[in-house]
Amino acid sequence: MIEIKNLSKTFSVGGNTVHALKDVNLTINDGDIYGIIGMSGAGKSTFVRCINMLERPDEGQVLIDGVDIGDLSEKELRKVRRNVTMIFQSFNLLMQRTCLKNICFPLELAGVKKNEARKRALELLETVGLPDKADCYPAQLSGGQQQRIAIARALATNPKVLLCDEATSALDPKTTRSILELVKDINKKLGITVIIITHQMSVIEEVCNNVAILDKGEVVENGAVSEVFSNPKSTAAKHLVFPEGETEITENAKEHRLRVIFNAAIASNVPIIANMAIEENIKANILAASTKSIGEKAYGYMLLSFPDEKTITRAIEYLKNYDSIIAEEVKNNE
């Protein structure tokens, strides 16, 4: 288990103090795939670097299995980092080494015998689906293949935790999906805890069970992905979940808006809005709509407008009949 307690970190930039993290508190259970999402400058990379003490926090604790790693010596921290490994957006492979030797590198540092390291590296090449690339150099591989080698290298020391810092940001959508599938498979087969740092909501939706939303160094919302993304409460979460088109719709002082968040798998089989119009004579204008997949379930939203307060109240009452529906009135300043 990873426990983050009251974590804070500041930097001095051009004579100004920047609060990268402000009193962050999170618990990440063993075997979870946990997402940390936020816009640029939210503090994501600082947060992940504090987890393995590549960046020392000013205040707070990082406890891994009950051990405060901030109290450890550099020698003890090196041992911890064999159990808490990391992959990056830029892959960080050693270009002068073959793929096999890149994977062997952390084992060499750990003092593993050459034959044992080679055997382990060959096994990991199989794990990441590149058994034929042992003697290739990184420059000969595609971006997705390089990231697979980086994952294999990160797994070399049998870690308990894998930190992914924007690990798919440099990849195209198809390659991103294949890497995320690999991460899910590794998590399932090896039981490794995975922490994914990203600004891409699609990445969180694809693989994560739980998520924390960072905004200006603070955790403004956290919980199960399905709960946070189906009913976001913080402004930062709403900006991430709902597409820009919703906020760009021209406001009309005479109309009343309703945001309907639903389980798309159910809603696709039941014409809820059409039924509302037929059964209750409640007619709505659809201003925007979007659907998305989260794990094995599909979620989505509609932004509806109504002519008056009475009609929107009736609509909310009608939609309460559906367990999978959340209906909330949208004020002009949201």
C-alpha positions as CSV (number, residue, x, y, z in Angstrom):
1,M,0.0,0.0,0.0
2,I,1.1,3.5,-0.8
3,E,0.0,6.3,1.6
4,I,0.6,9.9,0.7
5,K,0.1,12.1,3.7
6,N,0.1,16.0,3.7
7,L,2.6,16.1,0.8
8,S,3.7,19.6,-0.2
9,K,6.4,20.9,-2.5
10,T,7.4,24.4,-3.6
11,F,9.9,25.7,-6.1
12,S,11.5,29.1,-6.5
13,V,11.1,30.3,-10.1
14,G,12.5,33.7,-11.1
15,G,12.2,34.9,-7.5
16,N,8.7,33.7,-7.2
17,T,7.5,30.7,-5.1
18,V,5.5,28.1,-7.0
19,H,3.4,25.7,-5.0
20,A,3.7,22.5,-7.1
21,L,1.9,20.3,-4.5
22,K,-0.3,21.5,-1.6
23,D,-1.2,19.1,1.2
24,V,-1.8,16.1,-1.0
25,N,-3.4,13.0,0.7
26,L,-4.0,9.7,-1.2
27,T,-4.1,6.0,-0.5
28,I,-3.2,3.6,-3.3
29,N,-4.0,0.0,-2.6
30,D,-1.8,-2.9,-3.7
31,G,-2.6,-4.2,-7.2
32,D,-4.5,-1.2,-8.2
33,I,-4.2,0.8,-11.5
34,Y,-4.4,4.4,-10.2
35,G,-4.6,7.4,-12.4
36,I,-3.4,10.9,-11.6
37,I,-4.8,13.4,-14.1
38,G,-4.6,17.1,-14.5
39,M,-3.8,19.9,-17.0
40,S,-0.2,21.1,-17.6
41,G,1.2,22.7,-14.5
42,A,-1.1,20.8,-12.2
43,G,1.8,19.1,-10.3
44,K,1.5,15.6,-11.8
45,S,5.2,15.0,-12.6
46,T,6.3,16.5,-9.3
47,F,3.9,14.2,-7.5
48,V,5.2,11.0,-9.2
49,R,8.8,12.0,-8.6
50,C,8.0,12.5,-4.9
51,I,6.7,8.9,-4.7
52,N,10.2,7.5,-5.3
53,M,12.0,10.5,-3.8
54,L,13.6,11.6,-7.0
55,E,12.1,14.9,-5.8
56,R,12.2,15.5,-2.0
57,P,8.9,17.0,-0.7
58,D,9.1,20.0,1.6
59,E,6.5,18.6,3.9
60,G,4.5,15.3,4.3
61,Q,5.2,11.6,4.0
62,V,5.3,8.9,1.4
63,L,4.7,5.5,3.1
64,I,5.2,2.3,1.1
65,D,4.0,-0.7,3.1
66,G,4.2,1.4,6.2
67,V,7.8,2.6,5.7
68,D,8.3,6.4,5.4
69,I,10.8,6.4,2.5
70,G,11.6,10.1,3.2
71,D,13.5,8.9,6.3
72,L,15.7,6.4,4.3
73,S,19.3,6.9,3.4
74,E,20.4,7.1,-0.3
75,K,21.6,3.5,-0.1
76,E,18.2,2.4,1.3
77,L,16.4,4.5,-1.3
78,R,18.2,2.7,-4.1
79,K,16.8,-0.6,-2.9
80,V,13.3,1.0,-2.8
81,R,13.6,2.1,-6.4
82,R,14.2,-1.4,-7.5
83,N,10.7,-2.1,-6.1
84,V,9.2,1.2,-7.4
85,T,10.3,1.5,-11.1
86,M,9.4,4.1,-13.6
87,I,8.8,4.6,-17.4
88,F,8.7,7.9,-19.1
89,Q,7.3,9.7,-22.2
90,S,10.8,9.9,-23.8
91,F,11.6,6.1,-23.1
92,N,15.1,7.0,-21.7
93,L,16.7,3.9,-23.3
94,L,20.5,3.7,-23.7
95,M,21.0,4.1,-27.4
96,Q,24.4,2.5,-27.5
97,R,23.1,-0.7,-26.0
98,T,21.0,-3.4,-27.6
99,C,17.4,-4.0,-26.3
100,L,18.6,-7.1,-24.4
101,K,21.4,-5.1,-22.8
102,N,19.0,-2.2,-21.9
103,I,16.9,-4.7,-20.0
104,C,19.9,-6.2,-18.3
105,F,21.2,-2.9,-17.2
106,P,19.3,-2.5,-13.9
107,L,20.1,-6.1,-13.1
108,E,23.8,-5.4,-13.6
109,L,23.5,-2.5,-11.1
110,A,21.8,-4.8,-8.7
111,G,24.7,-7.2,-8.9
112,V,22.9,-10.0,-10.7
113,K,25.1,-12.5,-12.5
114,K,25.4,-12.0,-16.2
115,N,23.8,-15.4,-17.2
116,E,20.9,-14.8,-14.8
117,A,20.4,-11.3,-16.1
118,R,20.3,-12.5,-19.7
119,K,17.8,-15.2,-18.9
120,R,15.6,-12.7,-17.1
121,A,15.9,-10.2,-20.0
122,L,14.9,-12.8,-22.6
123,E,11.8,-13.7,-20.5
124,L,10.8,-10.1,-20.4
125,L,11.2,-9.7,-24.1
126,E,8.6,-12.4,-24.4
127,T,6.4,-10.7,-21.9
128,V,6.3,-7.5,-23.9
129,G,5.9,-9.2,-27.2
130,L,9.3,-8.5,-28.7
131,P,11.3,-11.7,-28.5
132,D,12.9,-11.1,-31.8
133,K,14.3,-7.6,-30.9
134,A,17.0,-8.8,-28.4
135,D,19.9,-7.7,-30.7
136,C,18.3,-4.6,-32.1
137,Y,19.2,-1.1,-31.0
138,P,16.6,1.4,-29.8
139,A,17.0,3.6,-32.9
140,Q,15.9,0.6,-35.0
141,L,12.5,0.4,-33.2
142,S,9.3,2.3,-33.5
143,G,8.1,4.5,-30.6
144,G,5.7,1.8,-29.3
145,Q,8.4,-0.9,-29.5
146,Q,10.8,1.4,-27.6
147,Q,8.2,1.9,-24.8
148,R,7.8,-1.9,-24.6
149,I,11.5,-2.3,-24.1
150,A,11.4,0.5,-21.4
151,I,8.6,-1.5,-19.7
152,A,10.6,-4.7,-19.9
153,R,13.6,-2.9,-18.3
154,A,11.3,-1.5,-15.6
155,L,10.1,-5.0,-14.8
156,A,13.6,-6.5,-14.6
157,T,14.0,-6.2,-10.9
158,N,10.5,-7.6,-10.1
159,P,9.1,-4.4,-8.8
160,K,6.0,-4.0,-6.7
161,V,5.1,-0.6,-8.2
162,L,5.3,0.7,-11.8
163,L,5.2,4.5,-12.2
164,C,4.1,5.7,-15.7
165,D,4.9,9.4,-16.2
166,E,3.0,10.4,-19.4
167,A,4.2,7.1,-20.9
168,T,1.9,7.2,-23.9
169,S,1.9,10.9,-24.7
170,A,4.4,10.6,-27.5
171,L,2.5,7.7,-29.1
172,D,-0.3,7.6,-31.7
173,P,-3.7,6.4,-30.6
174,K,-3.4,2.8,-31.9
175,T,0.0,2.3,-30.3
176,T,-1.2,3.9,-27.1
177,R,-4.0,1.4,-26.8
178,S,-1.6,-1.5,-27.3
179,I,0.7,-0.2,-24.6
180,L,-2.2,0.3,-22.2
181,E,-3.4,-3.3,-23.0
182,L,0.1,-4.4,-22.1
183,V,0.1,-2.5,-18.8
184,K,-3.3,-4.0,-17.9
185,D,-2.0,-7.5,-18.7
186,I,1.1,-7.0,-16.6
187,N,-1.0,-5.7,-13.7
188,K,-3.3,-8.7,-14.0
189,K,-0.7,-11.4,-14.3
190,L,2.0,-10.0,-12.0
191,G,-0.2,-8.1,-9.5
192,I,2.0,-5.0,-9.9
193,T,0.5,-1.7,-8.6
194,V,0.5,0.8,-11.5
195,I,0.3,4.6,-11.1
196,I,-0.4,6.4,-14.3
197,I,0.3,10.1,-14.6
198,T,-1.4,11.7,-17.6
199,H,-3.3,14.7,-19.0
200,Q,-5.3,12.4,-21.3
201,M,-8.7,11.4,-20.0
202,S,-8.9,8.6,-22.5
203,V,-5.9,6.9,-20.9
204,I,-7.6,7.0,-17.5
205,E,-10.8,5.7,-18.9
206,E,-9.1,2.8,-20.7
207,V,-7.1,1.2,-17.8
208,C,-7.6,2.8,-14.4
209,N,-9.8,1.7,-11.6
210,N,-9.4,4.8,-9.4
211,V,-8.4,8.4,-10.2
212,A,-7.3,11.6,-8.5
213,I,-7.6,14.9,-10.2
214,L,-4.9,17.4,-9.6
215,D,-5.5,21.1,-10.0
216,K,-2.8,23.7,-9.2
217,G,-1.1,21.2,-6.9
218,E,-4.2,20.1,-5.0
219,V,-6.3,16.9,-5.2
220,V,-9.7,18.4,-6.0
221,E,-11.4,15.1,-6.5
222,N,-10.7,11.4,-6.2
223,G,-12.4,8.0,-6.2
224,A,-13.5,5.3,-8.6
225,V,-13.1,6.3,-12.2
226,S,-16.7,5.5,-13.0
227,E,-18.0,7.6,-10.1
228,V,-15.7,10.6,-10.7
229,F,-16.1,10.7,-14.5
230,S,-19.9,10.0,-14.5
231,N,-20.6,12.7,-11.9
232,P,-17.8,15.2,-11.6
233,K,-18.2,17.7,-8.8
234,S,-15.1,19.9,-9.0
235,T,-14.7,22.6,-11.7
236,A,-11.4,20.9,-12.8
237,A,-13.1,17.5,-13.1
238,K,-15.9,19.0,-15.1
239,H,-13.5,20.7,-17.5
240,L,-11.7,17.3,-18.1
241,V,-14.9,15.2,-18.4
242,F,-17.0,17.4,-20.5
243,P,-15.8,18.4,-24.0
244,E,-15.0,22.0,-24.8
245,G,-18.0,22.3,-27.0
246,E,-20.3,22.3,-24.0
247,T,-18.7,25.4,-22.4
248,E,-18.6,27.2,-25.8
249,I,-22.4,26.9,-26.4
250,T,-23.8,30.4,-26.4
251,E,-25.7,31.2,-23.3
252,N,-29.3,32.2,-23.5
253,A,-30.8,33.9,-20.4
254,K,-34.3,32.7,-21.3
255,E,-33.4,29.0,-21.4
256,H,-32.8,26.5,-18.5
257,R,-30.1,23.9,-18.9
258,L,-30.0,20.3,-17.6
259,R,-26.9,18.1,-17.7
260,V,-27.9,14.4,-17.9
261,I,-25.2,11.9,-17.1
262,F,-26.1,8.3,-17.9
263,N,-24.9,4.7,-18.4
264,A,-24.8,4.6,-22.2
265,A,-25.2,0.8,-22.3
266,I,-28.6,1.2,-20.7
267,A,-29.5,4.5,-22.4
268,S,-28.8,3.1,-25.8
269,N,-31.5,0.5,-25.4
270,V,-34.0,2.9,-23.9
271,P,-34.9,6.1,-25.7
272,I,-35.1,8.0,-22.4
273,I,-35.4,11.6,-23.8
274,A,-37.9,10.5,-26.5
275,N,-40.0,8.7,-23.9
276,M,-40.0,11.8,-21.7
277,A,-41.4,13.8,-24.6
278,I,-44.1,11.2,-25.4
279,E,-45.1,10.2,-21.9
280,E,-44.9,13.5,-20.1
281,N,-45.0,16.0,-23.0
282,I,-41.6,17.4,-21.8
283,K,-39.8,18.5,-24.9
284,A,-36.1,19.3,-24.7
285,N,-33.6,20.8,-27.1
286,I,-30.3,18.8,-27.2
287,L,-27.4,21.3,-27.1
288,A,-24.6,18.8,-26.8
289,A,-24.0,15.1,-26.3
290,S,-21.0,12.8,-25.8
291,T,-20.4,9.2,-24.8
292,K,-17.3,7.4,-23.6
293,S,-16.1,4.0,-22.4
294,I,-14.9,3.5,-18.9
295,G,-13.6,0.0,-18.3
296,E,-16.3,-2.4,-19.5
297,K,-19.1,0.2,-19.2
298,A,-20.1,3.0,-21.4
299,Y,-20.9,6.4,-20.0
300,G,-22.1,9.6,-21.6
301,Y,-23.9,12.9,-21.1
302,M,-26.4,15.2,-22.8
303,L,-26.8,18.9,-22.3
304,L,-30.5,19.8,-22.7
305,S,-32.3,23.1,-22.6
306,F,-35.9,23.9,-21.5
307,P,-38.0,27.0,-21.8
308,D,-38.8,27.5,-18.1
309,E,-38.0,26.5,-14.5
310,K,-41.3,24.4,-14.2
311,T,-40.4,22.2,-17.2
312,I,-36.9,21.5,-16.0
313,T,-38.2,20.6,-12.6
314,R,-40.6,18.1,-14.2
315,A,-37.8,16.7,-16.3
316,I,-35.6,16.1,-13.2
317,E,-38.5,14.3,-11.5
318,Y,-39.0,12.1,-14.6
319,L,-35.4,11.2,-14.9
320,K,-35.3,10.1,-11.2
321,N,-37.1,7.0,-12.4
322,Y,-33.9,5.7,-13.9
323,D,-31.2,4.4,-11.5
324,S,-28.5,5.0,-14.1
325,I,-29.3,8.7,-14.6
326,I,-28.0,11.7,-12.8
327,A,-29.7,15.0,-13.7
328,E,-28.4,18.3,-12.5
329,E,-29.3,21.8,-13.5
330,V,-26.5,23.8,-15.1
331,K,-26.2,27.4,-13.9
332,N,-24.9,30.0,-16.3
333,N,-21.6,30.3,-14.5
334,E,-20.7,26.6,-14.7
